[in-house]
Amino acid sequence: MQQNAIEGPRWSCRSRWTCRPVFRGIFLSLGVAVVTRFTTVLFGFAAVLFYSAYKLRNGEEETHGPGVSGLPPESSGEGATMGP
């Protein structure tokens, strides 16, 4: 591909207004195809989002933090092993 320092590559649009409708149409049609193909998965994601929003709104929190991890306390450090 030839490129002129002033004009840019020859395949570029002459102005940004001519490319926008083309790319908008391409991405819109791809988005519609993805949504129609994976509708069930999207409903699953929506259910997770609604459940998380419900928990946040009602103040139900899980206890997480540096002191509450559910793991047994570490030994003194020397000779500690990973496993039984």
C-alpha positions in Angstrom: 0.0 0.0 0.0 1.4 3.4 -0.9 1.3 6.1 1.7 1.8 9.8 1.2 3.1 11.7 4.3 0.4 14.4 3.9 -2.6 12.4 2.7 -2.2 9.2 4.8 -2.9 5.7 3.5 -4.9 5.5 0.3 -7.5 3.2 1.8 -8.6 5.7 4.4 -11.9 7.5 4.1 -11.9 10.9 2.7 -13.6 12.3 5.7 -14.7 10.8 9.0 -18.3 11.4 8.1 -18.2 8.8 5.3 -16.8 6.0 7.5 -19.1 6.4 10.5 -22.3 5.1 8.9 -20.4 2.1 7.4 -18.7 1.1 10.6 -21.9 1.8 12.6 -23.8 -0.5 10.4 -21.2 -3.2 10.6 -21.0 -3.2 14.4 -24.8 -2.9 14.7 -25.3 -6.0 12.6 -22.6 -7.9 14.4 -24.2 -6.9 17.8 -27.6 -8.1 16.7 -26.2 -11.4 15.5 -24.3 -12.0 18.8 -27.4 -11.1 20.9 -29.7 -13.4 18.9 -27.2 -16.3 19.1 -26.4 -16.0 22.8 -29.7 -14.8 24.3 -29.7 -17.5 27.0 -26.2 -16.5 28.2 -27.2 -12.8 28.3 -30.3 -13.7 30.4 -27.9 -15.6 32.8 -25.6 -12.5 33.1 -28.7 -10.3 33.7 -29.8 -12.6 36.5 -26.4 -12.4 38.1 -26.5 -8.6 37.9 -30.0 -8.4 39.3 -29.0 -10.7 42.2 -25.9 -8.6 43.0 -28.0 -5.4 42.9 -30.6 -6.9 45.2 -27.9 -7.9 47.7 -26.3 -4.5 47.6 -29.6 -2.7 48.0 -30.7 -4.7 51.0 -27.4 -4.5 52.7 -26.6 -8.2 52.8 -22.8 -8.4 52.9 -20.5 -11.4 53.1 -17.8 -11.1 55.6 -14.5 -10.7 53.8 -11.4 -9.1 55.0 -7.9 -9.6 56.3 -9.1 -11.3 59.5 -11.8 -13.4 58.0 -10.6 -15.7 55.3 -11.8 -19.1 56.2 -8.3 -20.5 56.1 -6.6 -22.0 59.1 -4.1 -19.7 60.9 -0.5 -20.0 59.7 2.2 -21.6 61.8 5.2 -19.6 63.1 6.7 -19.5 59.6 9.6 -21.9 60.0 8.9 -25.4 58.5 5.5 -24.5 57.3 4.4 -26.8 54.5 1.6 -26.7 52.0 -0.5 -29.7 52.7 -1.0 -32.4 55.4 
